Amino acid sequence: MTRQDGGSDPEDELSRNQPVITPAPGGMAPGEFRQWGHRFVDWVGDYLEGIGDYPVLARTKPGEVRDALPVEAPATGEPFEALFEDFRSVIVPGMTHWNHPAFFGYFAISGSGPGILGELLAAALNVNAMVWKSSPAATELEEVTLGWLRGFVGLPSTFTGTINDTASTSTFVALAAARERHLPEAREDGMAGAPAGRVYTSSEAHSSVLKSVHALGLGHRGVRAIATGRDRAMDPAALAEAINHDVTSGFRPLAIVATIGTTSTTAIDPVARIAEIARSHNLWLHIDAAYAGVAAALPGVRHHFTGWEHADSIVINPHKWLFTPVDCSVLYVRDPAQLRAAFSLVPAYLETPETDVTHLMDHGLALGRRFRALKLWFVMRYFGQEGLRAILADHIALARQLADLVDAAADWERRRPSPFSLVVLRRSPAGVRGRERDALNLAIMERVNESGAAFLSPTEIDGETWLRFAIGNIHTAARHVDATWEALREPADQVR
Ligand SMILES: *Cc1c(COP(=O)(O)O)cnc(C)c1O
């Protein structure tokens, strides 16, 4: 391999170096992997059992974690003991503990034992399920498990599911398929010169809808925010009017995005009515049920989902309210050929001879796919459908009890309805209004959050501040809700 000109060949130098990796399991010394694996699992067990003793909200200042760590990677390998020590002394104190039973902010979510262990095995297998052949079991388990989830939430078997990282990605993929169907010229010519496409969604929709529309090149004007009523649900008459107006003004309607369980207040768009409007204009209907979708499994709340089976696509996040570790978002579509039309581009190095198999890379933007179905499969098997229903029903019952307490308390009020496991509330003493009331509620929230005992997050409705008390963590029991409610009610003059 000596070059004719006598110069040194970098490739030659590489091959002369002695390999430093020993042929040990996972590149670690024999026995070391097992020893640390056992210690880590013990740490996780202790962490989950003692989670209630941690402050919910991280107490670090911005930059503190970064400053505690070297700016360069170590030149030579370090012992695991040192890594584990820094994990415990630098990383863990810098965490906000989503596992904490009094985490009530955003949408409270949690993994679960079977989900965590599923992640461990998925990391060990480390497959990339881009085409069927690159991991047949990962591809087929995804199909099987998403068939189970579909049955659990009562969707017809005509829907096909794919796992993405987040609902934001799932919604992007759905809207890309809608653009492909309704604005096919964009595939060849791009968006320049194409008719202005429009996506209709309520003014309460998640920001991921607008982000997707931007990413698809439709611009800010590509979203038409439809007004909502007092219940924050989309006004279907305003929707129909907006579409009719756009059709006669040269816009190209592409899709309607309806939400079941909005992020701010868990409002429910009138999906059956919206589905009729979508059908009459032959428009793609996407339903964002990222948080609430799993609750369709409960007979008592099932009626909130009436008509969702008419959608072209639906997103449900098991990583939100189905005890599956982040990340796991499911996109169901009526016709997977529409996803392939938008996304399938097969270079020669990915061609495979199998037919009648699914190639997950054809169902979205990502080529590589983590084996996310494994943890969801473990969760669904370990708890069973009845077990999962019982936890979900418990969370909704806890929210109802809290709602009753709020309704009975002097000086407090609540946004109605509270159909799922979120209660939106605020303190509203006589004579305190406007900015003063907003400041009072933020101060109450800060006091509770800073105590470390619980965590809530705010929202804004008609320009006014409300507090969101979101229940959804697998560790949460009535005593955590009660103690947090008591903490919120501590005399307000201590706050003002
Ligand atoms: C949380 C949420 C999303 C975004 O979820 P990601 O998985 O974080 O992208 C979208 N829509 C609704 C209704 C949500 O509650």
The ligand as an ORCA input file, in Angstrom:
! r2SCAN-3c Opt
* xyz 0 1
  C     -48.345     17.821     23.157
  C     -49.168     18.094     21.996
  C     -48.601     18.160     20.718
  C     -47.118     18.092     20.467
  O     -46.579     16.895     20.882
  P     -45.061     16.501     20.554
  O     -45.095     15.013     20.581
  O     -44.259     17.066     21.682
  O     -44.676     17.066     19.257
  C     -49.439     18.356     19.644
  N     -50.761     18.473     19.824
  C     -51.347     18.422     21.032
  C     -52.832     18.554     21.156
  C     -50.562     18.231     22.156
  O     -51.139     18.199     23.368
*
